[in-house]
Amino acid sequence: MTEHAPTTQLSERDQAVLAFERQWWRHVGAKEEAIRATFSLSTARYYQLLGALVDSPLALAFDPMLVKRLQRMRSVRSEARASRSLPTRD
């Protein structure tokens, strides 16, 4: 895709991020190391990009099953954080 082409498909980097997310990681820290080695990004920046990508209609069209799984996982984590942060009344 050239610089002047309309954005009607995912960039190569976005496609690579989705392919990367299809992998399963057995060891704590292995994914973080692979993120730095593969994308030359901090894990924080990678997850910022992934979050935006998960909300992208282009990503959903490119790999609907993966993107919907990532959306569900994000929703579960968000709900868990919200339930931990809500004060309880005794």
Backbone as JSON Lines, residues from 0, in Angstrom:
{"i":0,"aa":"M","n":[0.85,-1.17,0.0],"ca":[0.0,0.0,0.0],"c":[0.9,1.23,0.0]}
{"i":1,"aa":"T","n":[0.61,2.2,-0.83],"ca":[1.4,3.42,-0.9],"c":[0.91,4.41,0.14]}
{"i":2,"aa":"E","n":[1.7,5.47,0.34],"ca":[1.31,6.48,1.32],"c":[0.02,7.19,0.94]}
{"i":3,"aa":"H","n":[-0.26,7.26,-0.35],"ca":[-1.42,8.02,-0.81],"c":[-2.65,7.14,-1.03]}
{"i":4,"aa":"A","n":[-2.51,5.85,-0.84],"ca":[-3.65,4.95,-1.03],"c":[-4.64,5.15,0.11]}
{"i":5,"aa":"P","n":[-5.92,5.05,-0.19],"ca":[-6.91,5.18,0.87],"c":[-6.76,4.05,1.88]}
{"i":6,"aa":"T","n":[-7.11,4.31,3.1],"ca":[-6.99,3.31,4.15],"c":[-8.21,2.4,4.1]}
{"i":7,"aa":"T","n":[-8.13,1.4,3.25],"ca":[-9.23,0.45,3.12],"c":[-8.81,-0.93,3.58]}
{"i":8,"aa":"Q","n":[-7.57,-1.06,4.01],"ca":[-7.12,-2.33,4.54],"c":[-6.14,-2.07,5.67]}
{"i":9,"aa":"L","n":[-5.89,-3.1,6.44],"ca":[-4.97,-2.95,7.56],"c":[-3.54,-2.79,7.07]}
{"i":10,"aa":"S","n":[-2.77,-2.04,7.83],"ca":[-1.35,-1.9,7.51],"c":[-0.65,-3.24,7.78]}
{"i":11,"aa":"E","n":[0.55,-3.37,7.26],"ca":[1.32,-4.59,7.52],"c":[1.58,-4.76,9.01]}
{"i":12,"aa":"R","n":[1.86,-3.64,9.7],"ca":[2.1,-3.73,11.14],"c":[0.86,-4.21,11.87]}
{"i":13,"aa":"D","n":[-0.31,-3.69,11.5],"ca":[-1.55,-4.11,12.16],"c":[-1.83,-5.59,11.9]}
{"i":14,"aa":"Q","n":[-1.57,-6.04,10.69],"ca":[-1.74,-7.46,10.38],"c":[-0.76,-8.3,11.19]}
{"i":15,"aa":"A","n":[0.46,-7.81,11.36],"ca":[1.47,-8.53,12.15],"c":[1.06,-8.6,13.62]}
{"i":16,"aa":"V","n":[0.48,-7.52,14.14],"ca":[0.02,-7.51,15.53],"c":[-1.08,-8.55,15.72]}
{"i":17,"aa":"L","n":[-2.02,-8.62,14.79],"ca":[-3.09,-9.62,14.9],"c":[-2.52,-11.03,14.81]}
{"i":18,"aa":"A","n":[-1.59,-11.25,13.91],"ca":[-0.96,-12.57,13.8],"c":[-0.24,-12.92,15.1]}
{"i":19,"aa":"F","n":[0.42,-11.95,15.68],"ca":[1.13,-12.13,16.94],"c":[0.16,-12.51,18.05]}
{"i":20,"aa":"E","n":[-1.01,-11.89,18.07],"ca":[-2.01,-12.16,19.11],"c":[-2.64,-13.55,18.96]}
{"i":21,"aa":"R","n":[-2.5,-14.18,17.82],"ca":[-3.03,-15.53,17.64],"c":[-2.17,-16.56,18.37]}
{"i":22,"aa":"Q","n":[-0.95,-16.18,18.71],"ca":[-0.03,-17.11,19.38],"c":[-0.4,-17.27,20.85]}
{"i":23,"aa":"W","n":[0.03,-18.38,21.42],"ca":[-0.19,-18.65,22.84],"c":[1.16,-18.63,23.54]}
{"i":24,"aa":"W","n":[1.19,-18.06,24.73],"ca":[2.44,-17.89,25.47],"c":[2.38,-18.72,26.74]}
{"i":25,"aa":"R","n":[3.38,-19.59,26.92],"ca":[3.39,-20.5,28.07],"c":[4.07,-19.91,29.29]}
{"i":26,"aa":"H","n":[5.04,-19.05,29.1],"ca":[5.85,-18.57,30.21],"c":[5.62,-17.08,30.45]}
{"i":27,"aa":"V","n":[5.56,-16.72,31.72],"ca":[5.41,-15.32,32.1],"c":[6.62,-14.55,31.57]}
{"i":28,"aa":"G","n":[6.37,-13.45,30.93],"ca":[7.45,-12.63,30.41],"c":[7.84,-12.94,28.98]}
{"i":29,"aa":"A","n":[7.49,-14.12,28.49],"ca":[7.88,-14.5,27.13],"c":[7.22,-13.59,26.1]}
{"i":30,"aa":"K","n":[5.97,-13.27,26.31],"ca":[5.26,-12.41,25.35],"c":[5.86,-11.01,25.36]}
{"i":31,"aa":"E","n":[6.15,-10.49,26.55],"ca":[6.73,-9.15,26.64],"c":[8.07,-9.07,25.92]}
{"i":32,"aa":"E","n":[8.9,-10.1,26.1],"ca":[10.18,-10.15,25.4],"c":[9.97,-10.21,23.89]}
{"i":33,"aa":"A","n":[9.01,-11.02,23.46],"ca":[8.73,-11.16,22.03],"c":[8.19,-9.85,21.44]}
{"i":34,"aa":"I","n":[7.41,-9.11,22.21],"ca":[6.9,-7.82,21.75],"c":[8.06,-6.88,21.46]}
{"i":35,"aa":"R","n":[9.0,-6.8,22.4],"ca":[10.16,-5.92,22.2],"c":[10.99,-6.38,21.02]}
{"i":36,"aa":"A","n":[11.21,-7.68,20.89],"ca":[12.05,-8.21,19.81],"c":[11.39,-8.08,18.44]}
{"i":37,"aa":"T","n":[10.09,-8.3,18.39],"ca":[9.37,-8.32,17.11],"c":[9.01,-6.92,16.62]}
{"i":38,"aa":"F","n":[8.52,-6.09,17.52],"ca":[7.97,-4.79,17.12],"c":[8.81,-3.6,17.56]}
{"i":39,"aa":"S","n":[9.83,-3.83,18.35],"ca":[10.66,-2.75,18.91],"c":[9.8,-1.71,19.63]}
{"i":40,"aa":"L","n":[8.84,-2.22,20.4],"ca":[7.93,-1.37,21.17],"c":[7.96,-1.79,22.63]}
{"i":41,"aa":"S","n":[7.67,-0.84,23.5],"ca":[7.45,-1.21,24.9],"c":[6.13,-1.96,24.96]}
{"i":42,"aa":"T","n":[5.95,-2.74,26.02],"ca":[4.69,-3.46,26.13],"c":[3.52,-2.5,26.29]}
{"i":43,"aa":"A","n":[3.75,-1.39,26.98],"ca":[2.67,-0.4,27.14],"c":[2.22,0.14,25.79]}
{"i":44,"aa":"R","n":[3.17,0.51,24.95],"ca":[2.83,1.05,23.62],"c":[2.16,-0.02,22.77]}
{"i":45,"aa":"Y","n":[2.65,-1.26,22.83],"ca":[2.05,-2.35,22.08],"c":[0.58,-2.51,22.45]}
{"i":46,"aa":"Y","n":[0.29,-2.51,23.76],"ca":[-1.09,-2.7,24.18],"c":[-1.97,-1.49,23.86]}
{"i":47,"aa":"Q","n":[-1.39,-0.3,23.79],"ca":[-2.14,0.86,23.31],"c":[-2.55,0.65,21.85]}
{"i":48,"aa":"L","n":[-1.58,0.21,21.04],"ca":[-1.87,-0.05,19.62],"c":[-2.89,-1.17,19.47]}
{"i":49,"aa":"L","n":[-2.73,-2.23,20.26],"ca":[-3.66,-3.35,20.18],"c":[-5.07,-2.91,20.57]}
{"i":50,"aa":"G","n":[-5.19,-2.1,21.6],"ca":[-6.5,-1.61,22.02],"c":[-7.21,-0.85,20.92]}
{"i":51,"aa":"A","n":[-6.47,0.01,20.23],"ca":[-7.06,0.76,19.11],"c":[-7.41,-0.19,17.97]}
{"i":52,"aa":"L","n":[-6.57,-1.17,17.74],"ca":[-6.79,-2.11,16.65],"c":[-8.04,-2.95,16.91]}
{"i":53,"aa":"V","n":[-8.25,-3.35,18.15],"ca":[-9.42,-4.16,18.5],"c":[-10.72,-3.4,18.25]}
{"i":54,"aa":"D","n":[-10.66,-2.08,18.31],"ca":[-11.84,-1.25,18.05],"c":[-12.02,-0.93,16.57]}
{"i":55,"aa":"S","n":[-11.09,-1.34,15.73],"ca":[-11.11,-0.99,14.32],"c":[-12.03,-1.91,13.51]}
{"i":56,"aa":"P","n":[-12.94,-1.33,12.73],"ca":[-13.78,-2.15,11.84],"c":[-12.94,-2.91,10.81]}
{"i":57,"aa":"L","n":[-11.81,-2.34,10.41],"ca":[-10.94,-3.04,9.47],"c":[-10.37,-4.31,10.09]}
{"i":58,"aa":"A","n":[-9.98,-4.23,11.35],"ca":[-9.45,-5.42,12.04],"c":[-10.55,-6.46,12.19]}
{"i":59,"aa":"L","n":[-11.75,-6.02,12.52],"ca":[-12.87,-6.94,12.67],"c":[-13.16,-7.66,11.35]}
{"i":60,"aa":"A","n":[-13.09,-6.93,10.25],"ca":[-13.31,-7.55,8.95],"c":[-12.17,-8.5,8.58]}
{"i":61,"aa":"F","n":[-10.96,-8.16,8.99],"ca":[-9.77,-8.95,8.65],"c":[-9.76,-10.28,9.39]}
{"i":62,"aa":"D","n":[-10.08,-10.28,10.67],"ca":[-10.05,-11.5,11.48],"c":[-11.13,-11.43,12.56]}
{"i":63,"aa":"P","n":[-12.39,-11.66,12.17],"ca":[-13.5,-11.47,13.11],"c":[-13.42,-12.32,14.37]}
{"i":64,"aa":"M","n":[-13.03,-13.58,14.25],"ca":[-12.98,-14.44,15.44],"c":[-11.95,-13.95,16.45]}
{"i":65,"aa":"L","n":[-10.77,-13.61,15.98],"ca":[-9.72,-13.13,16.88],"c":[-10.11,-11.8,17.52]}
{"i":66,"aa":"V","n":[-10.6,-10.86,16.72],"ca":[-10.93,-9.54,17.25],"c":[-12.07,-9.65,18.26]}
{"i":67,"aa":"K","n":[-13.07,-10.46,17.99],"ca":[-14.16,-10.63,18.96],"c":[-13.66,-11.28,20.24]}
{"i":68,"aa":"R","n":[-12.74,-12.23,20.13],"ca":[-12.16,-12.85,21.33],"c":[-11.4,-11.8,22.13]}
{"i":69,"aa":"L","n":[-10.61,-10.98,21.46],"ca":[-9.85,-9.92,22.15],"c":[-10.79,-8.9,22.8]}
{"i":70,"aa":"Q","n":[-11.89,-8.58,22.12],"ca":[-12.87,-7.66,22.71],"c":[-13.5,-8.26,23.96]}
{"i":71,"aa":"R","n":[-13.84,-9.56,23.9],"ca":[-14.42,-10.23,25.07],"c":[-13.43,-10.24,26.24]}
{"i":72,"aa":"M","n":[-12.17,-10.56,25.94],"ca":[-11.15,-10.59,26.99],"c":[-10.99,-9.22,27.63]}
{"i":73,"aa":"R","n":[-10.99,-8.18,26.81],"ca":[-10.86,-6.82,27.33],"c":[-12.06,-6.47,28.22]}
{"i":74,"aa":"S","n":[-13.24,-6.87,27.78],"ca":[-14.45,-6.59,28.55],"c":[-14.42,-7.29,29.91]}
{"i":75,"aa":"V","n":[-13.99,-8.54,29.93],"ca":[-13.9,-9.29,31.18],"c":[-12.9,-8.63,32.12]}
{"i":76,"aa":"R","n":[-11.74,-8.23,31.6],"ca":[-10.74,-7.56,32.45],"c":[-11.27,-6.24,32.98]}
{"i":77,"aa":"S","n":[-11.97,-5.51,32.13],"ca":[-12.52,-4.22,32.54],"c":[-13.56,-4.39,33.64]}
{"i":78,"aa":"E","n":[-14.43,-5.39,33.48],"ca":[-15.45,-5.66,34.5],"c":[-14.81,-6.1,35.81]}
{"i":79,"aa":"A","n":[-13.75,-6.9,35.73],"ca":[-13.06,-7.35,36.94],"c":[-12.43,-6.16,37.67]}
{"i":80,"aa":"R","n":[-11.83,-5.26,36.92],"ca":[-11.24,-4.06,37.53],"c":[-12.32,-3.21,38.19]}
{"i":81,"aa":"A","n":[-13.44,-3.06,37.51],"ca":[-14.53,-2.23,38.05],"c":[-15.08,-2.84,39.33]}
{"i":82,"aa":"S","n":[-15.22,-4.14,39.38],"ca":[-15.78,-4.78,40.57],"c":[-14.81,-4.69,41.75]}
{"i":83,"aa":"R","n":[-13.51,-4.69,41.48],"ca":[-12.53,-4.55,42.57],"c":[-12.47,-3.13,43.1]}
{"i":84,"aa":"S","n":[-12.76,-2.16,42.24],"ca":[-12.6,-0.77,42.66],"c":[-13.87,-0.17,43.28]}
{"i":85,"aa":"L","n":[-14.98,-0.85,43.15],"ca":[-16.22,-0.33,43.73],"c":[-16.23,-0.57,45.23]}
{"i":86,"aa":"P","n":[-16.53,0.46,46.01],"ca":[-16.59,0.26,47.46],"c":[-17.8,-0.59,47.83]}
{"i":87,"aa":"T","n":[-17.63,-1.42,48.83],"ca":[-18.74,-2.25,49.3],"c":[-19.32,-1.63,50.55]}
{"i":88,"aa":"R","n":[-20.61,-1.81,50.72],"ca":[-21.29,-1.3,51.92],"c":[-21.61,-2.48,52.82]}
{"i":89,"aa":"D","n":[-21.17,-2.4,54.04],"ca":[-21.44,-3.49,54.99],"c":[-22.58,-3.14,55.9]}
